[in-house]
Amino acid sequence: MSNPTKYIFITGGVTSSLGKGIIAASLAKLLQARGFTVTIQKLDPYINVDPGTLNPYEHGECYVTDDGAETDLDLGHYERFLNVPTSKANNVTTGRIYQSVIEKERKGEFLGKTVQVIPHITDEIKSRIKQLGKTGQFEYVITEIGGTVGDIESLPYIEAVRQLRWELEGNCAVIHLTLLPYLSTTGELKTKPTQHSVKLLLEHGVQPDILVCRTEHPVNKDIRKKLALFCNVAQESVIEAIDASTIYEVPILMEKEKLDVMVLKKLGIDATEAPKLDNWKNFLEKFHNPKTEVRIGLIGKYVELKDSYKSISEAFIHAGAVNDCKVIVDWIHSESLTEENIDEKFSSLKGILVAPGFGNRGIDGKLIAIKYARENKLPFLGICLGMQCTVIEFARNVLGLKDAHSREMNPATNSPVIDLLENQKSISHMGGTMRLGAYACEIEAGTLAHSIYKTDRISERHRHRYEFNNEYKKQFTDAGMVLSGVNPEGGLVEIVELPDHPFFIGVQFHPEYKSTVENPHPLFISFVEAALKK
Ligand code: GLN
């Protein structure tokens, strides 16, 4: 690659949760659709080394990359939009930055110097940003700075952006995402919070090149003019980001507003041709015009916060479009399910998915749900803990092992059908120590899994400490459960299924992490198809 990598920074102002991740992913999509290679990085200002130790209620789903990083859920959006895998380097937290600076200090690498936020922390931040450019794989690196300008914890990141603007000269652009609140009493969009948040950025030495304004109402010319005047940006660089019916519409809205053209202009690149978005638009066409609907229950214990299962609900959207239908997800709290109410709760469902999770809370409800799906031939997909519960339910109700359990929930069980992975037994630290990332799985011919994947060997992503206990293999297979996918290195059971059922499958891995708009996941496609047939 002859041209230097271009760096685009996205900061946020006024409030959090404005959707910087979606704006970053949409811009990346538009650049990709112009033939450029792009990656997106998220810098998170919190002190956890990674989000793997966070409760989903705190921060939503923990996303997992092929190389085994536990990351912010925005990386899921990046992959779903770009259809290009991310890696460890795409998500960096303050905890990680400090950890490596302190490690270097302990090794004596700073040669007696006082170690300080500037330059040592900011240097580490800058090197993490430039690391993606140095791989030579990307012409554009888009870096999303988590948090809101003005937060104490994001200051070193803003300072790093200020320094990089000098170092990178013309190869750098800054986009500031803000909110234009609407006052219904006067019927106006207000610009003052945006003016103030740009002033705050300026105090830290960063002049944004482009303003992206989240709004519930169209932004008229006068408002654009006013924002341009007060914030030192060109009027055409004031971009409206109006509420969209789906996140997948945002690239199209950003194309109309010429966000990509303005970014390229700032970077001195001609943008004569239009981005090629045919596949994307085909998907949207199908998404907006479903021929039918299908209702699927998602059984989990974090259902109050839908972000906890972000990748699963997005995978249903992708698979729905392939099947020309709208998947309506019924969010069902596993703690709310009992033998008494299950008939009524499941009466309108055409399929159920039992979600991943940790710990004992809600387990009984999951087992009741799986028993119902097995006995009533309701299409069923169990993911990770959902697969482990499938094994427990079968052990208890078919094999007659009444106290069968996972050692995670009951270490004293006499029938540990799910047990701790051997190499987990010596582990004491919780952070980053699960079986993480992509592992191979060999699929047996003639099984449901094989008819779904249509191949003998797959690679899927993992995040777990427990596994199917192979000492029970014979008992399970004798009773009719098919262990259709196995990891070739260790013999770990990756997929279980029941043949005398229209669709009953549990997977130890997380197919949801790999479903993208352009590459919807085969397991979800087949599951939705089975639900439609029910
Ligand atoms: N708690 C289970 C384990 O650690 C399942 C994890 C998950 O569902 N991601 O093995």
Boltz pocket constraint, residues with backbone or C-beta under 6 A from the ligand:
constraints:
  - pocket:
      binder: B
      contacts: [[A, 355], [A, 356], [A, 357], [A, 358], [A, 359], [A, 383], [A, 384], [A, 385], [A, 386], [A, 388], [A, 408], [A, 463], [A, 464], [A, 465], [A, 466], [A, 467]]
      max_distance: 6.0
